[in-house]
Structure formats: C-alpha cells, structure tokens
Amino acid sequence: FWDISKGVCVKTVCGSNIKTQSLRFAPDGQVLATGATDGSIRLWDIASKSLTKMLLGHTDAIWSIGFSPDGEILATGSDDNTIKLWNIDTGNCITTLQGNTDRIKAVSFSTDGKTLDADGQGTNNIELWNIHNRKRIKTLTDESDIIWSASLSPASAAFPSETGYLLATGDWDGLLKLWDIETGECIKTLSSHTGWIVSLAWSPDGKILASSSLDKSIRL
C-alpha cells in the first residue's frame, strides 16, 4: 500500500506465495480485492491492512475484477473461461456466467449496476449480461479484428445512445472503437495507436477516455 501524497510504501501484505495479477478497490475505498494465478480472490480491509475473506471457486488464474457501483457485488473473470459474481458480505458465489470460449480478460459494471460487460481474450466479441436475471443481453461482434480491452462508460445524456452508455473497445491492431450497446453498432472508430490497446478507462463524467498500448503510449 502506498501513500500517494508522500510517495512512500506504508504497508506490504502477503496473502500467499502465488502471484497476484489483478486488483480493484471497492467504490467506497474501504476494501481491496486481489486476484491470484491459482484462482483465489482475497478481500483486504484498508483501515487495518488485513485479510478479511478468501473467495474460492475459480479453477484458474484471475484476470479481471470489478465491483458493482454499490460495492455489494464483485465480478471476477478467469482463465477458466467463466465470470463469477460474489456477495461481498458473505463471501459466497452468487452465480457463474459462461459464454466466451477464452479467458475473461476484462469485466466492468455500468454505473447503474444493471449491466456487466465481459471481454474474452483472443475473441472478437464482447458479451453484455443482465445482473438481475443473470442472462446474456447481447453480444457485440467486431468483424474486423480481435478485441483486447473493453470498458463501459458512465451514463451520460450527451452520448448518442438510448441507454446513455457507450462501450469502448481496444483492438489488436491499435484501433479504438465506440459502440452503442442498445443497437450493438459501432458508431465511431479512432486510429489511436500502433500497437495492441491493452487497457481502457473512462473519467467519472464520461468526457475523457484513456487508452494504453503496447506502442508504449497512453492517449486521452
């Protein structure tokens, strides 16, 4: 754990001798979830810097973690090709979602907590899931390239979408695309990078999108 204002490490924790390769803070900043290569997820209390729960159920490495906006549900994507939803209070697995045929490299909730998007590495599609009934709503397919990263935007009336949400995807060839999740259509393509786009992040107001690439650049 690092003190950002001072730039110093204030605490080092070790849950196991297994490599940690994904992590995410809860919306209230009080809990940190970490995912390990053995398929385990650990929940850490930020105030005490102590381990509070271990979530077991995946059979392979955890690649992605996402909290629902209210912080009550944790979504995890794994090398076992599944997404699991977890109750943070009890530590129990609520359900397992399976659709993509490859590792789940990215998961993210919509800001209303009703929709989850999942990106399977090495595929050209993104799956959208209804959190309440646990059913797949839609699959968005990029006919021209492999999708490497994805992120749902915050809701904004300025977006040309009936839902107020856009899905951003980063391609293998460095193209960044914006999708209307209601129609499933790509509404804009940006030639932004010369290498794979490995991660995407929206600003809280949805006005700025950041992308990072293997071309060693970050672009806004």
N, C-alpha and C positions, 0 to 999 in steps of 0.2 A: 504494500500500500504506500502511495506517495502523497506527500503534502505538496500540492501544486504551487502554492504561493512561495514556498521555500525551496522547492526542487529537491527535496530530500526524501529518502525512504524512511517511513516511520514504523513499518512492521512487515515482516516476511512470514507467510504462513505456508505450511506444507501439509496437504491432505493425504498424500501418498507419494510413492516413488514413480508414479505413472505421469506421463507428460500431459499438461493442461494445454488445450489448443483452442478453447473458446470461453468467453466470459461476457457477462452483462449485468449491469446494475438494475435493480428494481426502480420503477418510476419515482418512488419516494427517497431513493438513495440509501435506504437502511439495510438492504440485503444485496449481496453479490452472489450470482450464480456462476459456477465454473463447470466446464465440461471436459472430461478426460478421454484419452485414447482407449481406455478399457470400457467405455460406455457408461461410466458413472457420472452423476451430476452432484455437485456439492453446493450447499447453501451456507453462506457466511454472514454472520451478524457484523455489521460495520462498526457499531459502537464498541463492541468487545473484541473485534477481530478474531472471533472464534467460530468454529464449525458448528452449525446447528442441526443440519439434516444432510443425509445422503440419499439420493434418489437412484434406485436401481431398476432396470427393466430393458434398457437397450443392450444389444449383443455386440456392438462395435463402436468405434470412436464417435464422439460427439463433435459435429462440425459447426453447429449453429444453435444459438439460444435467443429467445425473445420473450419478454414479459408483456402481458396484456396491459392496457393503459391503467387499469385499476390495481395492478400488481398482484391480483389473486391467482392468475393462471400463468404457468411457464410453458412455453413451447420449445421442444428440442428436436433438432434434426441430426440424423446419424448416418454413418457408413452402412448401417444395416437396412438402409433404404426406407426407413419409417420416420414419421413425426409422432412424438408423444406429447400429450397435454397433461400437465401436472397441477394438482391442487397445492398451492404453496403452504397453506396452513397445516394440512395433514401429511403432505409429502407423498400422497397416493397418486398413481397414474389414473387420470380420468378416462382417457381413451387413446387408442393408437390409430393413426391415419396412414394409409399406404396407397400410393398412386404411382409416383415416379419410380422408374426402374434403376435409379442410380442413387448415390449418396445425396443426402439433403444438405446442400451447401449453405443455404440461406433461408431463414424464416423471419417474417415480420408481421405484426398486427396492424390493422387500420386503427386510426385514433379513436373510433367509436367502439373498438374491441369486438366487432361483429365478424370481421373477415381476417383470415390468415393467408398470406401468400407463401409458397414454398418453391424453391428453385433446386432442381436436381442437377448436380454437376454432370457435364457431358451430354446433356439433353438440350433440345431446342424448345422446351415448353416450361411455362410457369403454371402451377395449379393454385386456384383460389378456393378456400374452404370456408364454409359457414360454421362458425364456432358453436352456435347454439344447437344445431341438429347434427353436427359432425359430418355433413355431406359436402362433396365437392360441388362448387357452384359452376366453375368454368375452368377451362384450360386455354391459356393464351399461347399460341404457337408462332415462333419466329421461323418462317420458311427458309430464310437465307443464311442463318448462322446458328452457332451454339451459344446459348446464354450462360454466362459465367457468374453474374451477380444480379441481384434484384432488390428493390426497396419500394414499399408503398408510401405514398406521400401523406402528409397531414391533410385533413379535409380543408378545401378552400373553394369558395364560391367563384373564384377567378378562373378555375380550371374548366376547360371545355368538356365537362363530363357531368352527366345527370347525377352521379353519386357524389361528386365533389372530390373524388380521388383519382390520382394518376398512379400508374405503376411504371417505375423506371427500371430498365434492364441494361446491363452491360454485356457486350458481345465479345466473342473470341477475337474478332478482327479489329476491336477498338471502337466500334460504333455504340453510341448511347441512344436508346430508344425510349419514347414515352408512349404509354398505352392507355386507352380508355377502358377501364375494367368493366364498364357496363356493356359496351358493344364488342369488346375483345379486339378492337382495331388499333394498329399502330398509327398514332396521329402525328408523330414527329421523329425524325432521325437526325442525330448530330454526329458528325465526323470529328470526334473529340480527341482520340488517342491513336497511337501507332502500335499499341500492344494490348493484350487482354485487359479488360476492365475487371479488376478483382474485387472492388467494393464500392458501394454507393451509400450516401447518407443525405437526407433532407434536413434543412434548417427547420426549427419548430413551426415557423409560419408558412412553410412550403414555398417560399420565394426563391430559395437557393438550393441547388443540388450539387453536392461534391462527389467527384469520382476519382478513384486512384487506379493506376495501371502499372503493368509490368514495363511500360516505357519510362518508368521512374519519375512520373509526374502526378501531381494532384491538380485537378481543374475544377473551377466553380462555374 
